Amino acid sequence: MVPSLGIPEDCLDFSFELIRGMTPAEALFEHRLNRLFAALSAQPRQGLRSAIVACGLSASRNVVGRFEQAFGIDMSLFLLTCRRAAEDRELPRHRPEEQALILGH
């Protein structure tokens, strides 16, 4: 029983699953996987294990497998892509003048 609501916890769990199509625990895990995706995208050089733990996940092989299943990309490839994108963002942006882009000038 959730005292402040006066509703049994099972009833809340059932209603949540009925509406969302997943249990509260599954929704929380999904939310944490999304946080991991965002954290690794923003800071790809951080350690994978520390990022996993910082997002409230267990540092087990299951997390990497579930991440790969959820996002459809191998974790090592995802990290490599994120690291390359971070390197690209650090490069100075040299943008030629508009006239230099027109052939024949």
C-alpha positions in Angstrom: 0.0 0.0 0.0 1.3 3.4 -0.9 0.2 5.3 2.2 0.1 8.8 0.6 -2.2 7.6 -2.2 -4.1 4.8 -0.4 -3.5 2.5 -3.4 -1.8 -0.9 -3.4 1.6 -0.9 -5.1 0.6 -3.8 -7.3 -2.3 -1.8 -8.6 0.1 1.1 -9.5 2.5 -1.3 -11.2 -0.3 -3.0 -13.1 -1.7 0.4 -14.3 1.8 1.6 -15.3 2.4 -1.5 -17.3 -1.0 -1.4 -18.9 -0.5 2.3 -20.0 3.3 2.2 -20.9 3.6 -1.4 -22.0 6.4 -2.1 -19.6 6.9 -2.4 -15.9 8.3 0.5 -13.8 11.6 -1.4 -13.5 11.8 -1.8 -17.3 11.0 1.9 -17.8 13.7 2.9 -15.2 16.3 0.7 -16.9 15.4 2.2 -20.3 15.7 5.7 -18.9 19.2 4.8 -17.5 20.3 3.3 -20.9 19.2 6.6 -22.5 21.2 8.5 -19.9 24.2 6.3 -20.7 23.8 7.0 -24.4 23.7 10.7 -23.8 26.7 10.7 -21.3 28.9 8.7 -23.7 27.9 10.9 -26.6 28.8 14.1 -24.6 32.0 12.7 -23.0 33.2 9.7 -25.0 36.6 9.7 -23.4 35.3 8.9 -20.0 35.7 5.3 -18.8 32.8 3.1 -19.8 32.6 1.4 -16.4 32.4 4.8 -14.6 29.8 6.1 -17.1 27.6 3.0 -16.5 27.8 3.3 -12.8 27.2 7.1 -12.9 23.9 6.4 -14.8 22.7 4.1 -12.0 23.4 0.8 -13.9 25.3 -2.2 -12.8 28.7 -2.6 -14.4 28.0 -6.0 -15.8 28.3 -7.4 -19.3 24.5 -7.5 -19.4 24.4 -3.7 -19.6 26.5 -3.6 -22.7 24.4 -6.3 -24.4 21.2 -4.5 -23.5 22.7 -1.2 -24.7 23.6 -2.8 -28.0 20.2 -4.4 -28.4 18.4 -1.1 -27.5 20.3 1.1 -29.8 21.3 -1.4 -32.5 25.0 -0.6 -32.4 28.1 -2.4 -31.1 29.4 -0.6 -28.0 33.0 -0.4 -29.2 31.8 1.0 -32.6 29.5 3.5 -30.8 32.4 4.7 -28.6 34.7 5.0 -31.6 32.1 7.0 -33.5 31.5 9.3 -30.5 35.3 9.8 -30.0 35.8 10.7 -33.7 32.9 13.1 -33.5 34.4 14.8 -30.4 37.7 15.1 -32.3 35.9 16.7 -35.3 34.2 19.2 -33.0 37.6 20.2 -31.6 39.0 21.0 -35.0 39.1 24.7 -35.9 36.4 25.6 -38.3 37.9 27.4 -41.4 35.1 28.7 -43.5 36.0 30.3 -46.7 34.4 33.5 -47.8 31.3 33.1 -50.0 33.1 34.5 -53.1 35.8 31.8 -52.8 33.2 29.1 -53.2 32.2 30.4 -56.6 34.1 28.9 -59.5 35.8 31.2 -62.0 36.4 34.1 -59.5 
